[in-house]
Amino acid sequence: MPHRRYRIRPAEPHEVALALLDLVTVERRPPVSAREAVRTVLEGLVLVAGGTVATLLALIALGWLLTL
């Protein structure tokens, strides 16, 4: 016998209607400001630069290990 806490009950008609409405509703968001766009681009550039530095350091370490 399942625990009372996990008992499944039929959905009420208004719950079904709300769930269907949630599926087709598009949330309105405020437009992105120029400051936010610039910040996002700069964050992306920092991530790319960090990945490039990490890759170069890994290649240098690998080359050094192969010369041992």
N, CA, C and O atoms as a CHARMM CRD file, in Angstrom:
* protein
*
  272
    1    1 MET  N      0.83900  -1.17800   0.00000 PROA 1      0.00000
    2    1 MET  CA     0.00000   0.00000   0.00000 PROA 1      0.00000
    3    1 MET  C      0.88700   1.24700   0.00000 PROA 1      0.00000
    4    1 MET  O      1.78000   1.35900   0.84100 PROA 1      0.00000
    5    2 PRO  N      0.66400   2.17500  -0.91500 PROA 2      0.00000
    6    2 PRO  CA     1.53200   3.35500  -0.98300 PROA 2      0.00000
    7    2 PRO  C      1.35200   4.25500   0.23500 PROA 2      0.00000
    8    2 PRO  O      0.29300   4.29200   0.86200 PROA 2      0.00000
    9    3 HSD  N      2.39100   4.95600   0.53500 PROA 3      0.00000
   10    3 HSD  CA     2.35800   5.90700   1.64200 PROA 3      0.00000
   11    3 HSD  C      1.35500   7.01300   1.32900 PROA 3      0.00000
   12    3 HSD  O      1.20100   7.40000   0.17000 PROA 3      0.00000
   13    4 ARG  N      0.67600   7.52000   2.34500 PROA 4      0.00000
   14    4 ARG  CA    -0.34800   8.54900   2.12000 PROA 4      0.00000
   15    4 ARG  C      0.21600   9.79200   1.44200 PROA 4      0.00000
   16    4 ARG  O     -0.48200  10.46000   0.68000 PROA 4      0.00000
   17    5 ARG  N      1.45600  10.09400   1.71600 PROA 5      0.00000
   18    5 ARG  CA     2.05300  11.31100   1.17600 PROA 5      0.00000
   19    5 ARG  C      2.17400  11.25700  -0.34200 PROA 5      0.00000
   20    5 ARG  O      2.14400  12.29900  -0.99700 PROA 5      0.00000
   21    6 TYR  N      2.30700  10.08400  -0.90300 PROA 6      0.00000
   22    6 TYR  CA     2.52600   9.94000  -2.33500 PROA 6      0.00000
   23    6 TYR  C      1.27500   9.47700  -3.07400 PROA 6      0.00000
   24    6 TYR  O      1.36200   9.03100  -4.21800 PROA 6      0.00000
   25    7 ARG  N      0.12600   9.57700  -2.43800 PROA 7      0.00000
   26    7 ARG  CA    -1.11000   9.14400  -3.07700 PROA 7      0.00000
   27    7 ARG  C     -1.42400  10.07000  -4.25400 PROA 7      0.00000
   28    7 ARG  O     -1.36100  11.29300  -4.12700 PROA 7      0.00000
   29    8 ILE  N     -1.75700   9.48200  -5.38200 PROA 8      0.00000
   30    8 ILE  CA    -2.07000  10.25400  -6.58500 PROA 8      0.00000
   31    8 ILE  C     -3.56900  10.49000  -6.62300 PROA 8      0.00000
   32    8 ILE  O     -4.35900   9.57000  -6.41300 PROA 8      0.00000
   33    9 ARG  N     -3.94800  11.72100  -6.89300 PROA 9      0.00000
   34    9 ARG  CA    -5.36400  12.04900  -6.98700 PROA 9      0.00000
   35    9 ARG  C     -5.63700  12.61900  -8.36800 PROA 9      0.00000
   36    9 ARG  O     -4.74000  13.18800  -8.99000 PROA 9      0.00000
   37   10 PRO  N     -6.84400  12.47800  -8.84900 PROA 10     0.00000
   38   10 PRO  CA    -7.18400  13.06800 -10.15000 PROA 10     0.00000
   39   10 PRO  C     -7.08700  14.59200 -10.08400 PROA 10     0.00000
   40   10 PRO  O     -7.39000  15.20200  -9.05800 PROA 10     0.00000
   41   11 ALA  N     -6.66700  15.18400 -11.17200 PROA 11     0.00000
   42   11 ALA  CA    -6.54500  16.64100 -11.22400 PROA 11     0.00000
   43   11 ALA  C     -7.92000  17.27100 -11.38000 PROA 11     0.00000
   44   11 ALA  O     -8.80600  16.73700 -12.04800 PROA 11     0.00000
   45   12 GLU  N     -8.06200  18.41200 -10.74900 PROA 12     0.00000
   46   12 GLU  CA    -9.29400  19.18600 -10.89700 PROA 12     0.00000
   47   12 GLU  C     -9.29400  19.84100 -12.28100 PROA 12     0.00000
   48   12 GLU  O     -8.22500  20.09300 -12.83600 PROA 12     0.00000
   49   13 PRO  N    -10.46000  20.11900 -12.84000 PROA 13     0.00000
   50   13 PRO  CA   -10.50800  20.74900 -14.17200 PROA 13     0.00000
   51   13 PRO  C     -9.76300  22.07900 -14.24800 PROA 13     0.00000
   52   13 PRO  O     -9.13100  22.37900 -15.26100 PROA 13     0.00000
   53   14 HSD  N     -9.83200  22.88000 -13.17900 PROA 14     0.00000
   54   14 HSD  CA    -9.12300  24.16400 -13.22700 PROA 14     0.00000
   55   14 HSD  C     -7.61000  23.96600 -13.18000 PROA 14     0.00000
   56   14 HSD  O     -6.86900  24.78100 -13.72900 PROA 14     0.00000
   57   15 GLU  N     -7.13500  22.89200 -12.53000 PROA 15     0.00000
   58   15 GLU  CA    -5.70300  22.60600 -12.51700 PROA 15     0.00000
   59   15 GLU  C     -5.21800  22.19900 -13.90700 PROA 15     0.00000
   60   15 GLU  O     -4.13000  22.58900 -14.33300 PROA 15     0.00000
   61   16 VAL  N     -6.02700  21.42000 -14.60300 PROA 16     0.00000
   62   16 VAL  CA    -5.68300  21.02200 -15.97200 PROA 16     0.00000
   63   16 VAL  C     -5.64900  22.24900 -16.87200 PROA 16     0.00000
   64   16 VAL  O     -4.74600  22.39400 -17.69700 PROA 16     0.00000
   65   17 ALA  N     -6.63600  23.13400 -16.71400 PROA 17     0.00000
   66   17 ALA  CA    -6.68200  24.34300 -17.54200 PROA 17     0.00000
   67   17 ALA  C     -5.46600  25.22400 -17.28500 PROA 17     0.00000
   68   17 ALA  O     -4.88500  25.76600 -18.22600 PROA 17     0.00000
   69   18 LEU  N     -5.07300  25.37400 -16.02000 PROA 18     0.00000
   70   18 LEU  CA    -3.89600  26.19000 -15.70800 PROA 18     0.00000
   71   18 LEU  C     -2.62000  25.56900 -16.27100 PROA 18     0.00000
   72   18 LEU  O     -1.74900  26.28500 -16.76500 PROA 18     0.00000
   73   19 ALA  N     -2.50200  24.24600 -16.20000 PROA 19     0.00000
   74   19 ALA  CA    -1.31700  23.57700 -16.73500 PROA 19     0.00000
   75   19 ALA  C     -1.22900  23.75800 -18.24500 PROA 19     0.00000
   76   19 ALA  O     -0.14700  24.00500 -18.77700 PROA 19     0.00000
   77   20 LEU  N     -2.35800  23.63700 -18.94200 PROA 20     0.00000
   78   20 LEU  CA    -2.35600  23.83700 -20.39500 PROA 20     0.00000
   79   20 LEU  C     -2.05100  25.28700 -20.74100 PROA 20     0.00000
   80   20 LEU  O     -1.35000  25.56000 -21.71600 PROA 20     0.00000
   81   21 LEU  N     -2.57300  26.21900 -19.94500 PROA 21     0.00000
   82   21 LEU  CA    -2.29400  27.63000 -20.18700 PROA 21     0.00000
   83   21 LEU  C     -0.81700  27.93900 -19.98500 PROA 21     0.00000
   84   21 LEU  O     -0.24500  28.74000 -20.72300 PROA 21     0.00000
   85   22 ASP  N     -0.19100  27.30600 -18.98500 PROA 22     0.00000
   86   22 ASP  CA     1.24200  27.49900 -18.75800 PROA 22     0.00000
   87   22 ASP  C      2.06200  27.01000 -19.94300 PROA 22     0.00000
   88   22 ASP  O      3.11100  27.57800 -20.24700 PROA 22     0.00000
   89   23 LEU  N      1.59300  25.95900 -20.61700 PROA 23     0.00000
   90   23 LEU  CA     2.34200  25.42500 -21.75500 PROA 23     0.00000
   91   23 LEU  C      2.36900  26.38800 -22.93500 PROA 23     0.00000
   92   23 LEU  O      3.35200  26.43100 -23.67600 PROA 23     0.00000
   93   24 VAL  N      1.31100  27.15500 -23.11600 PROA 24     0.00000
   94   24 VAL  CA     1.22100  28.01100 -24.30000 PROA 24     0.00000
   95   24 VAL  C      1.48800  29.48200 -23.99600 PROA 24     0.00000
   96   24 VAL  O      1.52600  30.30100 -24.91400 PROA 24     0.00000
   97   25 THR  N      1.67300  29.82800 -22.72700 PROA 25     0.00000
   98   25 THR  CA     1.89500  31.22500 -22.35800 PROA 25     0.00000
   99   25 THR  C      3.37600  31.56400 -22.49700 PROA 25     0.00000
  100   25 THR  O      4.23800  30.82200 -22.02600 PROA 25     0.00000
  101   26 VAL  N      3.65700  32.67300 -23.13700 PROA 26     0.00000
  102   26 VAL  CA     5.03000  33.16200 -23.26900 PROA 26     0.00000
  103   26 VAL  C      5.21300  34.29400 -22.26800 PROA 26     0.00000
  104   26 VAL  O      4.44200  35.25400 -22.24100 PROA 26     0.00000
  105   27 GLU  N      6.24400  34.16300 -21.45000 PROA 27     0.00000
  106   27 GLU  CA     6.49500  35.20900 -20.46100 PROA 27     0.00000
  107   27 GLU  C      7.07000  36.44100 -21.13500 PROA 27     0.00000
  108   27 GLU  O      7.95200  36.35200 -21.98900 PROA 27     0.00000
  109   28 ARG  N      6.55900  37.57500 -20.74100 PROA 28     0.00000
  110   28 ARG  CA     7.09600  38.84300 -21.23900 PROA 28     0.00000
  111   28 ARG  C      8.23900  39.25900 -20.32400 PROA 28     0.00000
  112   28 ARG  O      8.10200  39.28400 -19.10000 PROA 28     0.00000
  113   29 ARG  N      9.36000  39.58200 -20.93800 PROA 29     0.00000
  114   29 ARG  CA    10.50100  40.06100 -20.16300 PROA 29     0.00000
  115   29 ARG  C     10.84300  41.46100 -20.63200 PROA 29     0.00000
  116   29 ARG  O     10.63900  41.79700 -21.79800 PROA 29     0.00000
  117   30 PRO  N     11.36000  42.27100 -19.73600 PROA 30     0.00000
  118   30 PRO  CA    11.74600  43.61600 -20.15600 PROA 30     0.00000
  119   30 PRO  C     12.88100  43.54300 -21.17300 PROA 30     0.00000
  120   30 PRO  O     13.66700  42.59600 -21.14700 PROA 30     0.00000
  121   31 PRO  N     12.98200  44.51700 -22.06100 PROA 31     0.00000
  122   31 PRO  CA    14.05700  44.49100 -23.05100 PROA 31     0.00000
  123   31 PRO  C     15.42800  44.55400 -22.37900 PROA 31     0.00000
  124   31 PRO  O     15.58300  45.11800 -21.29500 PROA 31     0.00000
  125   32 VAL  N     16.40700  43.96800 -23.04100 PROA 32     0.00000
  126   32 VAL  CA    17.76300  43.94200 -22.51000 PROA 32     0.00000
  127   32 VAL  C     18.38600  45.31700 -22.70200 PROA 32     0.00000
  128   32 VAL  O     18.33400  45.89300 -23.78900 PROA 32     0.00000
  129   33 SER  N     18.97300  45.83000 -21.63500 PROA 33     0.00000
  130   33 SER  CA    19.61100  47.14300 -21.72900 PROA 33     0.00000
  131   33 SER  C     20.97300  47.00400 -22.40500 PROA 33     0.00000
  132   33 SER  O     21.54200  45.91500 -22.47200 PROA 33     0.00000
  133   34 ALA  N     21.47700  48.12200 -22.90100 PROA 34     0.00000
  134   34 ALA  CA    22.79500  48.12000 -23.55200 PROA 34     0.00000
  135   34 ALA  C     23.87600  47.72400 -22.55400 PROA 34     0.00000
  136   34 ALA  O     24.82700  47.02300 -22.90100 PROA 34     0.00000
  137   35 ARG  N     23.72700  48.17200 -21.33000 PROA 35     0.00000
  138   35 ARG  CA    24.72500  47.83700 -20.30100 PROA 35     0.00000
  139   35 ARG  C     24.75800  46.32700 -20.05700 PROA 35     0.00000
  140   35 ARG  O     25.83000  45.73300 -19.93600 PROA 35     0.00000
  141   36 GLU  N     23.58500  45.72000 -19.98800 PROA 36     0.00000
  142   36 GLU  CA    23.52300  44.27500 -19.77700 PROA 36     0.00000
  143   36 GLU  C     24.09700  43.51500 -20.97100 PROA 36     0.00000
  144   36 GLU  O     24.75800  42.49100 -20.79400 PROA 36     0.00000
  145   37 ALA  N     23.84900  44.00500 -22.17800 PROA 37     0.00000
  146   37 ALA  CA    24.38600  43.35500 -23.37500 PROA 37     0.00000
  147   37 ALA  C     25.90900  43.43100 -23.39000 PROA 37     0.00000
  148   37 ALA  O     26.58100  42.44500 -23.69300 PROA 37     0.00000
  149   38 VAL  N     26.45100  44.60100 -23.06400 PROA 38     0.00000
  150   38 VAL  CA    27.91300  44.76200 -23.03800 PROA 38     0.00000
  151   38 VAL  C     28.51600  43.87100 -21.96300 PROA 38     0.00000
  152   38 VAL  O     29.54600  43.23500 -22.18200 PROA 38     0.00000
  153   39 ARG  N     27.87000  43.82700 -20.79500 PROA 39     0.00000
  154   39 ARG  CA    28.38800  42.99300 -19.71300 PROA 39     0.00000
  155   39 ARG  C     28.39900  41.52100 -20.11600 PROA 39     0.00000
  156   39 ARG  O     29.34900  40.80000 -19.81200 PROA 39     0.00000
  157   40 THR  N     27.35500  41.07700 -20.79300 PROA 40     0.00000
  158   40 THR  CA    27.27800  39.68300 -21.22400 PROA 40     0.00000
  159   40 THR  C     28.36500  39.36200 -22.24300 PROA 40     0.00000
  160   40 THR  O     28.98600  38.30200 -22.17900 PROA 40     0.00000
  161   41 VAL  N     28.59600  40.28400 -23.18900 PROA 41     0.00000
  162   41 VAL  CA    29.65000  40.07200 -24.19000 PROA 41     0.00000
  163   41 VAL  C     31.01300  40.02300 -23.51300 PROA 41     0.00000
  164   41 VAL  O     31.83900  39.17300 -23.84600 PROA 41     0.00000
  165   42 LEU  N     31.25600  40.92800 -22.56200 PROA 42     0.00000
  166   42 LEU  CA    32.54500  40.92800 -21.86100 PROA 42     0.00000
  167   42 LEU  C     32.73400  39.65100 -21.04300 PROA 42     0.00000
  168   42 LEU  O     33.83800  39.10800 -20.98900 PROA 42     0.00000
  169   43 GLU  N     31.67500  39.17500 -20.41400 PROA 43     0.00000
  170   43 GLU  CA    31.78300  37.91200 -19.67600 PROA 43     0.00000
  171   43 GLU  C     32.12100  36.76200 -20.61900 PROA 43     0.00000
  172   43 GLU  O     32.91200  35.88600 -20.27300 PROA 43     0.00000
  173   44 GLY  N     31.52900  36.76400 -21.79900 PROA 44     0.00000
  174   44 GLY  CA    31.84400  35.73200 -22.78400 PROA 44     0.00000
  175   44 GLY  C     33.29100  35.79400 -23.22900 PROA 44     0.00000
  176   44 GLY  O     33.94900  34.76300 -23.37100 PROA 44     0.00000
  177   45 LEU  N     33.79200  37.01500 -23.45100 PROA 45     0.00000
  178   45 LEU  CA    35.19600  37.17200 -23.85100 PROA 45     0.00000
  179   45 LEU  C     36.14100  36.70100 -22.75300 PROA 45     0.00000
  180   45 LEU  O     37.17000  36.08700 -23.03600 PROA 45     0.00000
  181   46 VAL  N     35.79700  36.98700 -21.50700 PROA 46     0.00000
  182   46 VAL  CA    36.63100  36.53300 -20.39300 PROA 46     0.00000
  183   46 VAL  C     36.64300  35.00800 -20.33200 PROA 46     0.00000
  184   46 VAL  O     37.68800  34.40500 -20.09000 PROA 46     0.00000
  185   47 LEU  N     35.49100  34.38500 -20.55100 PROA 47     0.00000
  186   47 LEU  CA    35.44000  32.92100 -20.54800 PROA 47     0.00000
  187   47 LEU  C     36.27600  32.32700 -21.67700 PROA 47     0.00000
  188   47 LEU  O     36.97900  31.33700 -21.47900 PROA 47     0.00000
  189   48 VAL  N     36.19900  32.93000 -22.85600 PROA 48     0.00000
  190   48 VAL  CA    36.98700  32.44000 -23.99400 PROA 48     0.00000
  191   48 VAL  C     38.47500  32.61500 -23.72000 PROA 48     0.00000
  192   48 VAL  O     39.26800  31.71500 -23.99500 PROA 48     0.00000
  193   49 ALA  N     38.85600  33.77100 -23.17800 PROA 49     0.00000
  194   49 ALA  CA    40.26900  34.01800 -22.87300 PROA 49     0.00000
  195   49 ALA  C     40.77000  33.02900 -21.82300 PROA 49     0.00000
  196   49 ALA  O     41.87500  32.50100 -21.94100 PROA 49     0.00000
  197   50 GLY  N     39.96600  32.78200 -20.80600 PROA 50     0.00000
  198   50 GLY  CA    40.36400  31.82000 -19.77600 PROA 50     0.00000
  199   50 GLY  C     40.52100  30.41900 -20.34000 PROA 50     0.00000
  200   50 GLY  O     41.45700  29.70600 -19.98000 PROA 50     0.00000
  201   51 GLY  N     39.62100  30.02400 -21.21400 PROA 51     0.00000
  202   51 GLY  CA    39.73400  28.71200 -21.83600 PROA 51     0.00000
  203   51 GLY  C     40.96200  28.60000 -22.71900 PROA 51     0.00000
  204   51 GLY  O     41.61100  27.55500 -22.76800 PROA 51     0.00000
  205   52 THR  N     41.28000  29.68900 -23.42200 PROA 52     0.00000
  206   52 THR  CA    42.46700  29.69700 -24.28100 PROA 52     0.00000
  207   52 THR  C     43.73500  29.56500 -23.45000 PROA 52     0.00000
  208   52 THR  O     44.62700  28.78900 -23.79300 PROA 52     0.00000
  209   53 VAL  N     43.81800  30.31900 -22.36200 PROA 53     0.00000
  210   53 VAL  CA    44.99600  30.24700 -21.48900 PROA 53     0.00000
  211   53 VAL  C     45.12500  28.85000 -20.88900 PROA 53     0.00000
  212   53 VAL  O     46.22600  28.30100 -20.83300 PROA 53     0.00000
  213   54 ALA  N     44.02400  28.27800 -20.44500 PROA 54     0.00000
  214   54 ALA  CA    44.07500  26.93700 -19.86200 PROA 54     0.00000
  215   54 ALA  C     44.52200  25.90600 -20.89300 PROA 54     0.00000
  216   54 ALA  O     45.29000  25.00000 -20.57000 PROA 54     0.00000
  217   55 THR  N     44.04900  26.03700 -22.12600 PROA 55     0.00000
  218   55 THR  CA    44.44800  25.10800 -23.18600 PROA 55     0.00000
  219   55 THR  C     45.93000  25.24600 -23.50300 PROA 55     0.00000
  220   55 THR  O     46.63100  24.24600 -23.65400 PROA 55     0.00000
  221   56 LEU  N     46.41000  26.48400 -23.60300 PROA 56     0.00000
  222   56 LEU  CA    47.83600  26.69300 -23.88100 PROA 56     0.00000
  223   56 LEU  C     48.70600  26.13900 -22.76300 PROA 56     0.00000
  224   56 LEU  O     49.72800  25.50700 -23.03100 PROA 56     0.00000
  225   57 LEU  N     48.31400  26.36800 -21.51600 PROA 57     0.00000
  226   57 LEU  CA    49.09300  25.82600 -20.39900 PROA 57     0.00000
  227   57 LEU  C     49.09000  24.30000 -20.41400 PROA 57     0.00000
  228   57 LEU  O     50.10700  23.67400 -20.11500 PROA 57     0.00000
  229   58 ALA  N     47.96000  23.70200 -20.75800 PROA 58     0.00000
  230   58 ALA  CA    47.89700  22.24100 -20.83300 PROA 58     0.00000
  231   58 ALA  C     48.79500  21.71500 -21.94800 PROA 58     0.00000
  232   58 ALA  O     49.46500  20.69700 -21.77300 PROA 58     0.00000
  233   59 LEU  N     48.81400  22.40000 -23.09500 PROA 59     0.00000
  234   59 LEU  CA    49.68600  21.97000 -24.19300 PROA 59     0.00000
  235   59 LEU  C     51.15400  22.13000 -23.83500 PROA 59     0.00000
  236   59 LEU  O     51.97100  21.27300 -24.17200 PROA 59     0.00000
  237   60 ILE  N     51.49600  23.21400 -23.15700 PROA 60     0.00000
  238   60 ILE  CA    52.88900  23.41700 -22.72700 PROA 60     0.00000
  239   60 ILE  C     53.29400  22.32300 -21.74500 PROA 60     0.00000
  240   60 ILE  O     54.38500  21.76300 -21.85600 PROA 60     0.00000
  241   61 ALA  N     52.42400  22.01500 -20.78400 PROA 61     0.00000
  242   61 ALA  CA    52.73300  20.96700 -19.80900 PROA 61     0.00000
  243   61 ALA  C     52.86000  19.61400 -20.49500 PROA 61     0.00000
  244   61 ALA  O     53.73900  18.82600 -20.14600 PROA 61     0.00000
  245   62 LEU  N     52.00500  19.33700 -21.45600 PROA 62     0.00000
  246   62 LEU  CA    52.08000  18.07000 -22.17900 PROA 62     0.00000
  247   62 LEU  C     53.37600  17.97900 -22.97300 PROA 62     0.00000
  248   62 LEU  O     54.02800  16.93500 -22.98100 PROA 62     0.00000
  249   63 GLY  N     53.75200  19.06600 -23.64100 PROA 63     0.00000
  250   63 GLY  CA    55.01200  19.07400 -24.37700 PROA 63     0.00000
  251   63 GLY  C     56.20200  18.88800 -23.46200 PROA 63     0.00000
  252   63 GLY  O     57.15300  18.18500 -23.80400 PROA 63     0.00000
  253   64 TRP  N     56.15100  19.51900 -22.29300 PROA 64     0.00000
  254   64 TRP  CA    57.24800  19.37900 -21.33900 PROA 64     0.00000
  255   64 TRP  C     57.33500  17.93700 -20.84100 PROA 64     0.00000
  256   64 TRP  O     58.43000  17.39300 -20.70000 PROA 64     0.00000
  257   65 LEU  N     56.18000  17.31900 -20.57500 PROA 65     0.00000
  258   65 LEU  CA    56.18700  15.93300 -20.10200 PROA 65     0.00000
  259   65 LEU  C     56.69800  14.97600 -21.17500 PROA 65     0.00000
  260   65 LEU  O     57.33300  13.97200 -20.85300 PROA 65     0.00000
  261   66 LEU  N     56.43100  15.27400 -22.43900 PROA 66     0.00000
  262   66 LEU  CA    56.89700  14.39300 -23.50700 PROA 66     0.00000
  263   66 LEU  C     58.40200  14.49400 -23.72500 PROA 66     0.00000
  264   66 LEU  O     59.00400  13.58000 -24.28800 PROA 66     0.00000
  265   67 THR  N     59.01400  15.58300 -23.29100 PROA 67     0.00000
  266   67 THR  CA    60.46500  15.73100 -23.46300 PROA 67     0.00000
  267   67 THR  C     61.24100  15.07300 -22.33200 PROA 67     0.00000
  268   67 THR  O     62.46400  14.96200 -22.41700 PROA 67     0.00000
  269   68 LEU  N     60.56600  14.63500 -21.27900 PROA 68     0.00000
  270   68 LEU  CA    61.28100  14.00500 -20.15400 PROA 68     0.00000
  271   68 LEU  C     61.74600  12.61600 -20.49700 PROA 68     0.00000
  272   68 LEU  O     62.36200  11.94800 -19.66600 PROA 68     0.00000
